[in-house]
Amino acid sequence: MESLGNAIRFIDREIAGHLREKSMTQAALASLLGMSENTLCWKRRGTSEWRMSEVVELADMIGFSLDEAIGRKEEPWQ
C-alpha cells in the first residue's frame, strides 16, 4: 500500500482530471461537496485533512475507488 501522501496526491490528480473533463471550477466542486473553495484547496494540498466521509463522497462523485487511492493492487485476503 501507498503512503498517505501518495493517496493525497492521487486524490488531487483525480480532482484535477475531473475538473478538466467536466470544465468545472474548483469552486463549483467545493460547493457540491459542501465546503468552501479554500477548504478544498487546503485539502488538495494536504494542508488540511480529508474526513473519510468526504473521500467516500468524492470517490462516488468523480468515479475512483478507495482501493486505487490507497494503492491497493490486490484483494487483501490473497
N, C-alpha and C positions, 0 to 999 in steps of 0.2 A: 504494500500500500504506500501511497504517497504521503508526503508531509502536509500539514495543514496549510502551509504557504503555497504549496503546489495546488491544493484544492481551491484556494482563493484565486490564484492565477487562472485556473481552469474556468471557474465561475465568471471571472472578468472577461475572459475570451468568449465565453458563450453569450454573455450580455452584449458585448461589442458586436458579435456576429448577428445577433437578433436585432439590434438597433439598426444595423446597416440593411439587413434583409427586409425589414418592415418599414424602413425610412421613418423610424420613430426616434423621438428625442429621449434623452435620459430623464428629463423632467416628466414626460408622459409615462415612462415605465415606472418611475418612482411613485407617481400618483396612483397607478394601478396596484402597486404594492402597498399603498397606504403610508408612504413615508415621504419626507422632503427630498428634493434633488441633492441637497448637501449630504443628507444621511446616506443615500445610495452611493454617492461619490466616495464617502469615507469608508463604506463597506467594501466597495470595489477596490480601493487602495489598501485595505487591510488595517486602516486606522481605527475602525470600529468593527466589532464582531458581529457576524451574522447569527441570528437565532435560527435554530433548526427549523422552526415553522416557516421562517422566511425563505430558507433554502428550498424546502419542500414546495412551497407555493411557486417560487421562481422556476424550479425544475419543471413543474407541471405546466407552467405558463409558457415557457420558451422551448421545452422539449429536450431536456437532457436528463440522464439518470444520475442518481446519487452515487451509484457504483462508479460511474465514469468520473465524477467529481473527486472521489477519494482515491481513484486509481486502481480499483479492484479489477483484476483481469479475469478471475475465475470464481466459481462458486466457492463459498467459504468452507463447505464440507468436503471439498475434493482435495 
